Amino acid sequence: MIDLTVDEKQLKKTVERAKEKNIMLPTLEQQKNPELIPDKIKEKLKDIDLWEIDSHNLFRITWQNEAQKSGGLHDGVNFVELPSELTGVDARIIGLVGKWFPTGAHKVGATYGCLIPQLVTGQFDPTSEKAVWPSTGNYCRGGAYNSQLLACESIAILPEGMSQERFDWLSEVASETIPTPGTESNVKEIFDKCWELRETRDNINIFNQFEELGNHLWHYEVTGHAMEDVLKEVMGPEDNYAGVTLTTGSAGTIGCGDYLKKIYPNSKVVAAEALQCPTLLNNGFGAHRIEGIGDKHVPWIHNVKNTDMVLGVDDNKSMGLIRLFNEPAGQEYLKEQGVSEELIEKLSVMGISGVSNMLSAIKFAKYYELTEDDVVLTVFTDSMELYGSRLEELEEKFGSYEKMDAAIDYHKNLMAVTTDHMQELNYYDKKRVHNLKYFTWIEQQGKELDELNAQWYDADEYWGGVHKQADKIDELIKEFNERTGLLE
């Protein structure tokens, strides 16, 4: 369960800080349904840029922002449906778009889900403590951003091999940025840095996305409901929702699958990972280039018992496809294959992990021989706005991108996607994956064995108990806002 014990003495100080800094907090219900946001907030948003450091942008932590850089309000869930000319399958593959969150990635929502329970209970002191955001990329960006909006200092931790765009932006927003050795799959090095900070610094509060149940709950509530809204919009009476496919990363986003299974019990939840680091598939290890998804462990917040399949995506395919989708020669070749100009203009909403999620959806559709009556959901976490340097690096390494390169990427990496490196999970397969948590979380990170067992043997009570806390958190947020008086 998320600890919702109230420290009234500290909470009083935090309320005064919020009042002083004009900070108002959205509820989870408002993030699911922005129509509930007060009119006075909406009026303010009309004059604020999407990425602006303004506390009113907390009310833009939703999937439903208008697709514009400045002054937008809310206009339904942002999503893109990919046609068979692009995917090579009949199934309807639909991706929720993270580009239109503040910071350009949906991880800003996960950081809010982790921070807000401690803020509204007085467990976190924004006046004296620094919020620490251990991450493989977008999570620490979202955490640093939310920290700024909430007028507190932040420390961003991320691997030194992440894209330069991330470091450039963090230098302007985070109070401190700490690079750790390695790339996306070097999560233990991030955890080690957290322990070092605990031992050497005072007044820090670590919000570890891989273990904070608020991350899972935010996606269960907000992303899950957004996906439900999309299904209601696009599905006809004869259509079938088949499942959601997601690279796991911190396993926060895949929490939406728990929500969707309540509504569509026969749907699948598919966890994807880089083939070069096959932790879930083969208890393996390695390094890869799908930025933003950490590996070599199973996150504490992954409800493995609700996961039906694991699969591996070759990072070479993802890297090839970002060139196909974004280089002029690639876009011209896509036109020749019948992909509409309108869709081609939208393909940049997929960053590297978004392309990987698309590939996992294609593999899933091929494996189950899905038809045009089947809908598969995924998430386009961030956009190519964060990876321009990667395109430059690829050109430097492989040369300019020509029509022949586009033809190879289109036919090899899209049309010829295969169903290798996939595993349906039976009871003991799931238990195998779940048991991997022991080595990271019990032996290394000090979690309790009883809780690990509760996640498996009392799964309905454990995860269901977390889900039931959404209403209580919203009550605490409303009480917080009432005490500041800023929404009156």
Residue pairs with C-beta under 8 A, 6 or more apart in sequence:
1 213
1 465
1 466
1 469
2 117
2 213
2 214
2 217
2 466
2 469
2 473
3 117
3 121
3 123
4 117
4 121
4 469
4 472
4 473
4 476
5 121
5 123
6 121
6 122
6 476
7 121
7 122
7 123
8 122
9 122
10 122
10 123
10 125
11 120
11 121
11 122
11 480
12 122
13 122
13 125
13 127
14 119
14 122
14 124
14 125
14 126
14 127
15 480
15 483
15 484
17 23
17 126
17 127
17 151
18 24
18 25
18 150
18 480
18 484
18 486
19 484
19 485
19 486
21 55
21 150
21 151
22 55
22 486
23 55
23 58
23 149
23 150
23 151
23 484
23 486
24 41
24 55
24 56
24 58
24 59
24 481
24 484
24 486
24 487
25 58
25 116
25 119
25 120
25 477
25 480
25 481
26 37
26 58
26 59
26 61
26 477
27 36
27 474
27 477
27 478
28 218
28 221
28 222
28 470
28 473
28 474
28 477
29 36
29 474
30 36
30 37
30 59
30 62
31 61
31 62
31 109
31 112
31 221
31 222
32 62
32 221
32 222
32 225
32 226
33 225
34 59
34 62
34 64
34 73
34 74
35 74
37 59
37 74
38 487
40 487
41 56
41 59
42 73
44 56
45 56
45 57
45 59
45 60
45 71
45 72
45 73
46 71
46 73
47 71
48 54
48 56
48 57
48 70
48 71
49 69
49 70
49 71
50 57
50 60
50 65
50 68
50 69
50 70
50 72
50 100
50 102
51 57
51 69
51 102
51 103
51 104
51 145
53 145
53 148
53 149
53 173
54 149
55 149
55 150
55 151
57 102
57 149
58 112
58 146
58 149
58 150
60 101
60 102
61 101
61 102
61 108
61 109
61 112
62 74
62 101
62 109
62 222
63 77
63 78
63 96
63 97
63 101
63 106
63 222
63 223
63 226
64 74
64 75
64 76
64 77
64 78
64 226
65 72
65 73
65 74
65 75
65 78
65 100
65 101
66 72
66 73
66 74
66 75
66 100
67 75
67 78
67 97
67 99
67 100
72 100
76 229
76 233
77 96
77 226
77 229
77 230
77 233
78 96
78 97
78 99
78 100
79 94
79 95
79 96
79 97
79 230
80 94
80 95
80 97
80 343
80 346
80 349
80 380
81 92
81 93
81 94
81 234
82 93
82 94
82 95
82 343
82 358
83 339
83 340
83 343
84 90
85 337
85 338
85 339
86 334
86 339
86 343
86 414
87 93
87 358
87 361
87 362
87 365
87 414
88 362
88 414
88 415
88 416
88 417
89 362
89 365
89 366
89 370
90 365
90 370
90 371
90 372
90 374
91 242
91 361
91 365
91 370
91 371
91 372
91 374
91 375
91 376
92 234
92 239
92 372
92 374
92 375
92 376
93 358
93 361
93 362
93 365
93 376
93 378
94 230
94 234
94 375
94 376
94 377
94 378
95 349
95 350
95 354
95 357
95 358
95 361
95 377
95 378
95 379
95 380
96 106
96 223
96 226
96 227
96 230
96 377
96 378
96 379
96 380
97 349
97 380
97 383
98 104
98 105
98 106
98 107
98 354
98 379
98 380
98 381
98 382
98 383
99 105
99 349
99 380
99 382
99 383
99 385
101 108
101 109
102 108
102 145
103 138
103 141
103 142
103 145
103 169
104 382
104 383
104 385
104 386
105 138
105 141
105 142
105 381
105 382
105 386
106 138
106 223
106 253
106 379
106 381
106 382
107 135
107 138
107 139
107 141
107 142
107 209
107 292
107 381
107 382
108 141
108 142
108 145
108 146
109 142
109 218
109 219
109 222
109 223
110 139
110 142
110 209
110 215
110 218
110 219
110 250
110 252
110 253
111 133
111 139
111 142
111 143
111 145
111 146
111 207
111 209
112 142
112 146
112 218
113 212
113 214
113 215
113 217
113 218
113 219
113 222
113 252
114 143
114 207
114 209
114 212
114 214
114 215
114 218
115 124
115 131
115 143
115 146
115 147
115 150
115 207
115 214
116 214
116 473
116 477
117 123
117 214
117 473
117 476
118 124
118 205
118 207
119 126
119 150
119 480
120 473
120 476
120 477
120 479
120 480
121 476
124 131
124 205
125 203
125 205
126 150
126 151
126 152
127 152
128 203
129 152
129 203
129 204
129 205
130 152
130 153
130 154
130 155
130 175
130 176
130 203
130 204
130 205
131 143
131 147
131 152
131 153
131 154
131 155
131 205
131 207
132 154
132 155
132 157
132 194
132 197
132 204
132 205
132 206
132 207
133 139
133 140
133 142
133 143
133 144
133 147
133 154
133 155
133 156
133 157
133 207
133 209
134 140
134 157
134 190
134 191
134 193
134 194
134 206
134 207
134 208
134 209
134 210
135 141
135 143
135 156
135 157
135 158
135 190
135 209
136 158
136 159
136 162
136 184
136 187
136 190
136 249
136 291
136 292
136 293
136 294
137 158
137 159
137 162
137 163
137 166
137 184
137 291
137 292
138 166
138 292
138 381
138 382
138 386
139 209
139 250
140 156
140 157
140 158
140 170
140 174
141 156
141 166
141 169
141 170
141 173
143 154
143 156
143 207
144 154
144 156
144 170
144 173
144 174
144 175
145 173
147 153
147 154
147 174
147 175
148 154
148 173
153 175
153 176
154 173
154 174
154 175
154 176
155 174
155 175
155 176
155 177
155 178
155 197
155 204
156 170
156 174
156 176
156 177
156 178
157 177
157 178
157 180
157 190
157 193
157 194
158 166
158 170
158 177
158 178
158 179
158 180
158 190
159 179
159 180
159 181
159 182
159 183
159 184
159 186
159 189
159 190
160 179
160 180
160 181
160 182
161 182
161 183
161 184
161 186
162 183
162 184
162 291
163 291
163 386
163 387
163 389
163 390
164 389
165 385
165 386
165 387
165 388
165 389
166 386
167 177
167 179
170 177
171 177
178 193
180 186
180 189
180 190
180 192
180 193
181 189
182 189
182 287
183 287
183 288
183 289
183 291
184 274
184 287
184 288
184 289
184 290
184 291
184 292
184 293
184 294
184 295
185 274
185 277
185 285
185 286
185 287
185 288
185 294
185 295
185 296
186 287
186 296
187 210
187 294
187 295
187 296
187 297
188 296
188 297
188 440
188 444
190 294
191 208
191 440
191 444
191 445
194 206
194 208
197 204
197 206
198 204
198 206
209 215
209 250
209 252
210 250
210 251
210 294
210 297
210 299
210 300
210 301
211 299
211 300
211 301
211 441
211 445
211 447
212 301
213 301
213 466
215 250
215 252
215 255
215 301
216 251
216 252
216 255
216 301
216 303
216 463
216 466
217 255
217 466
217 467
217 469
217 470
217 473
218 252
218 255
219 252
219 253
219 254
219 255
219 256
220 255
220 256
220 258
220 259
220 466
220 467
220 470
221 259
221 467
221 470
223 253
223 255
223 256
223 259
223 379
224 255
224 256
224 257
224 258
224 259
224 260
225 259
227 244
227 256
227 259
227 260
227 377
228 259
228 260
228 263
230 377
231 241
231 375
231 377
234 375
235 241
235 375
238 373
239 373
239 374
239 375
240 373
240 374
240 375
241 260
241 264
241 267
241 374
241 375
241 377
242 267
242 268
242 364
242 365
242 368
242 370
242 374
242 375
242 376
243 257
243 267
243 268
243 269
243 270
243 308
243 364
243 376
243 377
244 254
244 256
244 257
244 260
244 267
244 268
244 269
244 270
244 376
244 377
244 378
245 270
245 272
245 311
245 357
245 360
245 361
245 363
245 364
245 376
245 377
245 378
246 253
246 254
246 257
246 270
246 271
246 272
246 357
246 360
246 378
246 379
247 271
247 272
247 273
247 274
247 290
247 293
247 313
247 353
247 356
247 357
247 360
248 254
248 271
248 272
248 273
248 280
248 293
248 299
248 302
249 292
249 293
249 294
249 299
249 353
250 294
250 299
250 301
251 271
251 298
251 299
251 301
251 302
252 299
252 301
253 379
253 381
254 269
254 271
254 302
254 303
254 307
255 301
255 303
257 267
257 269
257 306
257 307
258 269
258 303
258 306
258 463
258 467
259 467
260 267
260 269
260 377
261 267
261 269
261 306
268 308
268 309
268 364
268 368
269 306
269 307
269 308
269 309
270 307
270 308
270 309
270 310
270 311
270 360
270 364
271 280
271 302
271 307
271 309
271 310
271 311
272 310
272 311
272 312
272 313
272 356
272 357
272 359
272 360
273 279
273 280
273 281
273 293
273 295
273 310
273 311
273 312
273 313
274 286
274 288
274 289
274 290
274 293
274 295
274 312
274 313
274 314
274 315
274 356
275 288
275 312
275 313
275 314
275 315
275 421
276 286
276 287
276 288
276 289
276 314
276 315
277 284
277 285
277 286
277 287
277 288
277 295
277 296
278 284
278 286
278 312
278 421
279 285
279 295
279 296
279 297
279 298
279 436
280 298
280 310
280 433
281 310
281 311
281 312
281 421
281 423
283 432
283 436
285 295
285 296
286 295
288 295
288 315
289 315
289 318
289 319
289 352
290 313
290 315
290 318
290 352
290 353
290 356
291 351
291 352
291 353
291 387
292 351
292 352
292 353
292 381
292 382
293 353
293 356
297 436
297 437
297 439
297 440
298 304
298 433
298 434
298 436
298 437
298 440
300 437
300 440
300 441
300 445
300 447
302 437
303 455
303 459
303 463
304 430
304 433
304 434
304 437
304 455
304 456
305 430
305 434
305 455
305 456
305 459
306 459
306 463
307 425
307 430
307 433
308 424
308 425
309 364
309 367
309 422
309 423
309 424
309 425
310 422
310 423
310 425
310 433
311 360
311 363
311 364
311 421
311 422
311 423
312 421
312 422
313 356
313 359
313 360
313 363
315 356
316 413
317 355
317 359
317 412
317 413
317 417
318 352
318 353
318 355
318 356
318 359
319 352
319 390
319 394
320 408
320 409
320 412
320 413
321 355
321 359
321 409
321 413
321 414
322 350
322 351
322 352
322 355
322 384
322 387
322 390
322 391
322 394
323 330
323 391
323 394
323 401
323 405
323 409
324 330
324 333
324 334
324 406
324 409
324 410
324 413
324 414
325 331
325 334
325 344
325 347
325 348
325 350
325 355
325 384
326 347
326 348
326 384
326 391
327 391
327 401
327 406
328 401
329 401
329 402
329 403
329 405
329 406
330 401
330 405
330 406
330 409
330 410
331 344
331 347
332 403
332 406
333 403
333 406
333 407
333 410
334 344
334 406
334 410
335 341
335 344
337 410
348 383
348 384
348 385
349 380
349 383
349 384
350 357
350 358
350 380
350 383
350 384
351 380
351 381
351 382
351 383
351 384
351 385
351 386
351 387
352 387
352 390
353 381
353 382
354 379
354 380
354 381
354 382
354 383
357 378
357 379
357 380
357 381
358 378
358 380
359 413
359 417
360 378
361 376
361 377
361 378
362 414
362 417
363 417
363 418
363 419
363 422
364 370
364 376
365 374
365 376
366 417
366 418
366 419
367 419
367 422
368 374
370 376
384 391
395 401
398 405
423 429
425 433
431 456
434 455
434 456
437 452
437 455
438 449
438 452
441 447
441 452
442 448
442 449
442 452
451 462
454 461
454 462
455 462
455 463
481 487
